[in-house]
Amino acid sequence: MDEMATIRLAQNSRIAVVGAGPSGSLFSHYLLHLAQKSGLRLELVMYDRKDFRLLGPRGCNMCAGVVGNNLMARFAEMGIHLEDIVQRRIAGYTFKTRWDSVYLRKAPGSEICTFYRGAGPRSSPESGARSLDQFLLSWAVEAGATLRTERVTGLARCRMGKLAVECEASREEYDAVIVASGINSALPERVRALGIGYEPP
């Protein structure tokens, strides 16, 4: 396996972010923010087959949207104010793993908030404006990211150390690729097979 290479971005470097959920959106926003502060122009393209404005499974990442007090405070420090999209304030929740579960109760004076990951259940009259994922994605797009609603089928090595993002109907080369997909995705194992030093979580 190759050692992990250090990537030095230059003017007009092309970056792909595979996965436009909260991790991909936050990464994209802050990379663009830091690049702007450094006077660096980047082309950043985010890929996600989901449309978080849709009701039901088509717009949802099928995962709980629970944010605790510390993360809510960090979001506020970053200028991300989520109060308008909070669904519920809860006293606690159960975190389950394959082997065990633990009940997490909020500390006195703190709060735990829940959010829709997509626009909400099929029966909901609500719009995608109440989706945590869409809210953060819109924030990244406002910073300069481009969104492609395509399903990424794989990655490939290219000349000059570049990587190609392969979709069902397109193939684009990038200077760097960030994989921000869920851990149940098949993509992390495909990235590992490239032999570039990536270890899935």
CORDA-V583596 format. One record per residue. N is the residue number from 1. RES is the residue in three letters. BURIAL is # if it has 16 or more other ideal C-beta (glycine too) atoms within 10 Angstrom, else .. Layout:
((N | RES | BURIAL) (N | RES | BURIAL))
This chain:
((1 | MET | .) (2 | ASP | .) (3 | GLU | .) (4 | MET | .) (5 | ALA | .) (6 | THR | .) (7 | ILE | .) (8 | ARG | .) (9 | LEU | #) (10 | ALA | .) (11 | GLN | .) (12 | ASN | .) (13 | SER | #) (14 | ARG | #) (15 | ILE | #) (16 | ALA | #) (17 | VAL | #) (18 | VAL | #) (19 | GLY | #) (20 | ALA | #) (21 | GLY | #) (22 | PRO | #) (23 | SER | #) (24 | GLY | #) (25 | SER | #) (26 | LEU | #) (27 | PHE | #) (28 | SER | #) (29 | HIS | #) (30 | TYR | .) (31 | LEU | #) (32 | LEU | #) (33 | HIS | .) (34 | LEU | .) (35 | ALA | #) (36 | GLN | .) (37 | LYS | .) (38 | SER | .) (39 | GLY | .) (40 | LEU | .) (41 | ARG | .) (42 | LEU | #) (43 | GLU | .) (44 | LEU | #) (45 | VAL | #) (46 | MET | #) (47 | TYR | #) (48 | ASP | #) (49 | ARG | .) (50 | LYS | #) (51 | ASP | #) (52 | PHE | #) (53 | ARG | #) (54 | LEU | #) (55 | LEU | #) (56 | GLY | .) (57 | PRO | .) (58 | ARG | .) (59 | GLY | #) (60 | CYS | #) (61 | ASN | #) (62 | MET | .) (63 | CYS | .) (64 | ALA | .) (65 | GLY | #) (66 | VAL | #) (67 | VAL | #) (68 | GLY | .) (69 | ASN | .) (70 | ASN | .) (71 | LEU | .) (72 | MET | #) (73 | ALA | .) (74 | ARG | .) (75 | PHE | .) (76 | ALA | .) (77 | GLU | .) (78 | MET | .) (79 | GLY | .) (80 | ILE | .) (81 | HIS | .) (82 | LEU | #) (83 | GLU | .) (84 | ASP | .) (85 | ILE | #) (86 | VAL | #) (87 | GLN | .) (88 | ARG | .) (89 | ARG | .) (90 | ILE | .) (91 | ALA | .) (92 | GLY | .) (93 | TYR | #) (94 | THR | .) (95 | PHE | .) (96 | LYS | .) (97 | THR | .) (98 | ARG | .) (99 | TRP | .) (100 | ASP | .) (101 | SER | .) (102 | VAL | .) (103 | TYR | .) (104 | LEU | .) (105 | ARG | .) (106 | LYS | #) (107 | ALA | .) (108 | PRO | .) (109 | GLY | .) (110 | SER | .) (111 | GLU | .) (112 | ILE | #) (113 | CYS | #) (114 | THR | .) (115 | PHE | #) (116 | TYR | #) (117 | ARG | #) (118 | GLY | #) (119 | ALA | #) (120 | GLY | #) (121 | PRO | .) (122 | ARG | .) (123 | SER | .) (124 | SER | .) (125 | PRO | .) (126 | GLU | .) (127 | SER | .) (128 | GLY | #) (129 | ALA | .) (130 | ARG | #) (131 | SER | #) (132 | LEU | #) (133 | ASP | #) (134 | GLN | #) (135 | PHE | #) (136 | LEU | #) (137 | LEU | #) (138 | SER | #) (139 | TRP | #) (140 | ALA | #) (141 | VAL | #) (142 | GLU | .) (143 | ALA | #) (144 | GLY | #) (145 | ALA | #) (146 | THR | .) (147 | LEU | #) (148 | ARG | #) (149 | THR | .) (150 | GLU | #) (151 | ARG | .) (152 | VAL | #) (153 | THR | .) (154 | GLY | .) (155 | LEU | #) (156 | ALA | .) (157 | ARG | .) (158 | CYS | .) (159 | ARG | .) (160 | MET | .) (161 | GLY | .) (162 | LYS | .) (163 | LEU | #) (164 | ALA | #) (165 | VAL | #) (166 | GLU | #) (167 | CYS | .) (168 | GLU | .) (169 | ALA | .) (170 | SER | .) (171 | ARG | .) (172 | GLU | #) (173 | GLU | .) (174 | TYR | #) (175 | ASP | #) (176 | ALA | #) (177 | VAL | #) (178 | ILE | #) (179 | VAL | #) (180 | ALA | #) (181 | SER | #) (182 | GLY | .) (183 | ILE | .) (184 | ASN | .) (185 | SER | #) (186 | ALA | .) (187 | LEU | #) (188 | PRO | #) (189 | GLU | .) (190 | ARG | #) (191 | VAL | #) (192 | ARG | .) (193 | ALA | .) (194 | LEU | #) (195 | GLY | .) (196 | ILE | #) (197 | GLY | .) (198 | TYR | #) (199 | GLU | .) (200 | PRO | .) (201 | PRO | .))
